[in-house]
Amino acid sequence: MKNINKKESDNNRKIPSGYSKKDTLDRLNWLEEKTGMCFDQTPTNEPEDLKGIIENHVGFLPIPMGIAGPLIINGEYAQGEFTVPVCTLEGTLAISMSRGMYATTLSGGISTQYIKQELSRSPVFVFNSLKESSDFMKWVDTHFVEIKKIAESSTNYGKLLRIDQYPIQNYVVLDMVLDTGNAAGQNMVTLAAKLACDYIQNNTGYNYILESGFNSDKKASARTMIMGRGHSVIAETTLKHSVLKRILGLHLDDVNIFQQIGPTVTNMAGTTGCHLHISNALTAIYIATGQDTACVAENSIGHFQTEPVDEGLKCRLTLPSITVGTVGGGTRLIAQQKNLKLLGCDNGTHSSRKLAEIICASSLALEISLMSAIASGTFTQAHMKYGRK
């Protein structure tokens, strides 16, 4: 990981602040100098290019875009320093994410562990008796190779990894799990499952419904928390004592008190996972990079945890579900494609995995910043300063 000295951090790495037109120009110049990319214009696609993205098109709605950074990641697919584009209407989000990123950068960066990529569609077959359902499950296991071939015939990149079977009463859910490559994959798994189920129906005579709801598409669930959906990533950083005090205004005693209360109350409320506001980071980056923002409903679950260590404070975030892609859908939009290029995720064999690691690391940075604001008692002050005119 790249070493950072204080002079480089203070003079070159911090994003210029302010609300004036000159401040915006200073940031654009800073970004161009740092990345070589010019963002002084927002190009739009021709209407003919929008097929598959939107119907009844009448124009484009400009949404404010900012940048957050510096973010240093030491991951399997994302490595080095990143400046992250964010689109939001919530004051404090960009500056808060930047504060968390800056704190982690001064502490050596964020490490990410990529776990897996699995997206599924879950059709259900219905039977007249339990024996029929039992025989059916055996048939599916025996004919997996043929089913896999049929399912994968609909895609150049998707791979059917397995079919998990769940017998419930007189029906059987087939959770068809695919690796979707660099695509987010919702349409991919739908078509693959449809072809596979048609084949199964033709050979067994049993009827099916293509979507049972078991895969929790665009819905938060315990199933997704445990098994994941899309990309699964874990991020970790250790904040130095000096950074906790100087950048975050935080003492370990404040964190300990907060962590005794927060997880307990969160669990009592029945929240899926234990975190502060993962959805904020996801939505802002999803809009900026052309993702399906409705997936935030299922992706904004996870576990944020802190642990005091000799060096300072270790912070971890597990995101079991990051349903994003770098090809297809909204990633075809010119502005969003440019943001993917800014992140180095516009091409490459595993560009979607790289993007997932960047998103998880960015989410951890934002969690750290909000946790610090709440634990140190500066939460209201920050929102009054940055969250209103």
N, C-alpha and C positions, 0 to 999 in steps of 0.2 A: 504494500500500500504506500502511496506517495506521502513523503514527509511534508509537513506544513510548518513553516516558521511564522512567527508573530507578524513580521513586516508584510509577508505575502498575504496573510489572512486579513489584516486590517486594511491594506491599501488596494488589493486587487480582487479579493473574493467577495466582499460584501456588496450587495446590490444597492445602487443609489436609491435614496428614499425621496419622498415628497409627492405632492399632488398637482403641481403646476405643469403646464405644457412643456416647459424646459426640463422638468424632472423626468417626464416621460421620454423626451428626446435623449436625455442623459442615459436612461436605462436602455434605450434602443441602441445607442452607441456602445454602451458597456457590453451588451449582449453580442453585438456584431464583432466587437474586438475580441471577446472571449471565445465565441463559437464560429465566427466567420459567416454567420447567417443574418440576413437583413429581414426585420419584421416590421418595417414602417408601412406596409400595406397589407390588407387582408383580402386576398383573392377569393373569388367565388366560382363555383362550377356552373357550366351551362346547363339549362334545364334538361337537355337530352342525357346528361351524365347522371341524373338523379334517379333513374329507374332502379328499383330495388332498395331505395333509401327513403323516398317519400312519395305520396300520391297527392293530387290536387295542389301541386306546388304553386305558390304565388310570390315567393321571394325569400329573403334571408333576414333573420333577426340577429343583429349584432349583440354579442354578449361580452362584457368586459373580460379581458384576459391579462393575467399578471404572470410573474415568474417567481419561483421560490428556489433558494439555494444559499450557499453551495452545499451539495449533497455528495458525500463520498461513500461509495459502496464497494465492498469486497465480497462479491458473490460468485456463484457458479457461472452465471451468464452476464450479469451486470457488474462491470468493474471500472473503477475510476471515478472521475468527478462529473456530476450532472447538474444542469440547470433545468428545473421542472416547470412546464407550463401548467397553469391552473386557470379555469374559468369559473367564476363564482359571483354571486350578488351579495355575499356576506362579508361585510367589513370585519377585519382582524384575521381572516383565514390565511391569506397569503403571507402576511407579516408573521403570524404565529408559526406557520409551517417553516418559514425561513429561519425563525429563531431556533426552532428545534433542530433544523438541519445544521445551522451554524454551530450549535452546541455540540452536536455529534461529530462534526468535522474537526473541531478543536480537540475532541477526545479521541481522534483516530479513525472516525468513520463508523459505518454500520456494516455488519456482516449479515449476509442472507444465505439461507439454506433452501434450495429448491427441492420440494418434496415430490410432486407428481402433477400430471395433467390428465384429468378424467371428466368427461362430460357425458351425460346419459339421457336417453329417452326411455320412458317406462310404460310400455303397453301392457294391457291386462287381458288375459284369456279367461273365458267363463265356461264352466262345466256343469253337468247334471249330477255328478257324483264325485265323491272323494277319490274313488279308484281311477276315474277318468283323469283327474288332475295329477294323481301320482304317476300314472303311465305317461302322461304328457311331459312331465318334468324329466323323466328318464329319456324320452325321445329327444328332447331338446339337447340334453347333455351328449347323447350319442351322435347327434347330427350337427354339432357345433361347427365343424370345419366347413360344411356346406353352407350353413347359415352365415358364417363369417365371410365367405366368398361372395355371397349374394349382397350382403350389407355393404361391403367395400367396393362393389362394382359401381356404386353411385358417386364415389369420390376418388380424387387422385391422391389425397393426403391423409384422409381419415383411416384409422385402424380400429377394428373392433377388438377390444382387449379381452372381454369376457361377457357373459350373460349371468347376472346374479338373479336367482329365482326366489320369490317370496310367496309361498302358499298362504292364502287368507280365505277362510271359509271355503266356498266352492269355486274360487278363482285363483289364478296364479299371475303375479306381477313379474314380468321379465324386465329387469333393469339392464338395458343394453348400454354398456360402458365403452366409450370410444376415446382415443387420443385424436384430437382434432387439428394437430399441427399448429400452424400460425393463425388459424381462424378461431374466432370465438366459438363458432361451431353449432349454434342452435339449429339453423336450417340443415346443416350437415347431418346431425344426429337424427333429425326428424325424418329426412328422406331415407337414410340408411335403415332406420327402424321400420319404416313403412314397407320397404322392399323385403326385409327379412321376415316381417309378420305375414306378408302376402304369401311368401314361400312356405312358412309354417302352416298357415291356414289351408293352402292348397294340398299340403301333404298330410294333414291331420284331420281336417274337416271342422276344426273349432273356430268360432268367431272371436274377434278381439276388438278392443277400443284402443286407439293408438296412444292416448295419454291418460294414464291413471292418476297422475298427480304425485306419485311416489317420489319422483326425482326432485320435487320442490323447485321447479323452474320459476324464478323470480318471486320466491317466497322463502322467508327465513324458516329454518327447521332444525330440529335436533339431528336429523339424518345428515344434513349438510355439514353441521358442526363436527360430527364424528367421522364421516366418510369423505367430506370434501366434494367440491364440484367446480370444474374448470381447473385453474392452477391453484396449487397449495404451496404457501411459502411461509417461512419463519424468519424474522429479523431480530438482530440483537446488537446492542451497543453498551459500552461501559462509560458513563459520564464521569469525568474527573472531578475531584472535590473542588478544584479551583473554578471549573466551568459551572458547577452547580451554584456556587456562590456569586461569581461575577456575571455570568450570562443569564442564568435562570432565577437568581435571587432566592435560592432554595437551600434549606438545611435538611439533613437526613432525618432529623426528628420530625420535621413537618411531613415528610413522605411516609414515615412509619405510622403516624397517626392517621393520615389519609387512607393508607392501605389497610388499616385495621377496620375502617368504617366502610369505604367504598364497595369492595367486593361483597361484603355481607349484605348491605342494603340492596345492591344490584341483584343478588341471588333471590332475596325476598320478593323483589318486584317481578321476578320471573323472566328477566332479560336473558336472551340467548347469547351466551358468552359473557365476558366481563371486560368492558372497555369504556371509553369516554365518548368518542364521536368518530368512529371509523368512516361512517357514511360521508362526512364532510370532505375528507381527502379523496375518497373514491369518486364522488360525484364531480368534483372540480377537475380531476385528471381525466375522468371518462369523457366529459364534454370536450376537453381540450384535445383528446386523441381519437375522437370518433367512435367511442364505445356505446353500447346499448345501456343508457343510464338506468333503465328499469331493472337491470341486473343488480343495482345497488341494494335492492330489497333483499336479495339472497346473499349478497357478498358482504354486507355490513355486519357480519358476525365474526367473533374472534376472541382472543384472550390477550390482554395487556397485563404485564406483571413486572414488578420491580424487586430487586434484591440488593441489599447493602453488601458491599464487598470492600476489601482493604483499599482498593484504588479509588472507590467512589460509589457509584450507583449503577448496577447492571439493569438494563431495561430490555424486555423481550415482547415481541408481538407475533402471535400466530394467526395467519389469515388462511383458513382452509378452503376458501372459495373466492377466486378472482377470475371472473368470466370475461376475459378480454382477448382481443386478437389484433393482429397487425396487418391483416389483409381482409378485404370484403367489407360490406356494410359501410358505416360512416367513416372508416379509415380511407375510403376512396375520395373523400372531400379534400380539396386542395389545401385548405388551412390546417385541417387535422393531419394530413399527410406531412405537412411541413413541421408540425410539432413532433410527430414521430421521428422525423429526420433529426430534429434538435436533440432527441433522446438517443439517437443511434439505433432506433427500432424500426426503421422504414424498410429494412431488408435483412437478410441473414437467415440461416437455417433454423435458429431458435429465437427469433426476434420477439415472439410473444412471451416466451419464458423470461427474456430479459426485461420486457415491459412489466411483467408481473412482479419481478424482484424490485424494480424501481418503485412501483406502486406500494408494495409492502413497506419498503424502507421509508418512503415519504409519509405513509400513514403512521409509522412508529414515531417519526420526528414530530408530527402534529400531536400525537397522543402525549408525548413528553412535554411539549409546550403547554398544552392545556392542563395537564396534571400539575405542572409547576405553578401555573397561574392560580389554580384552585387551592393547592396545598399552601402556597405562600400568601394567600389572601389578596391577590392582585387581579383576580378574574374580572370583577366589575370595573375596575379602573381601566383595564385594557380595552374592554368593550366600549366604554364611554369615550375613550380616546380614538379608537380606530373603527368602531362599529356604528358611528352616527356622524352626521355632518356637523 
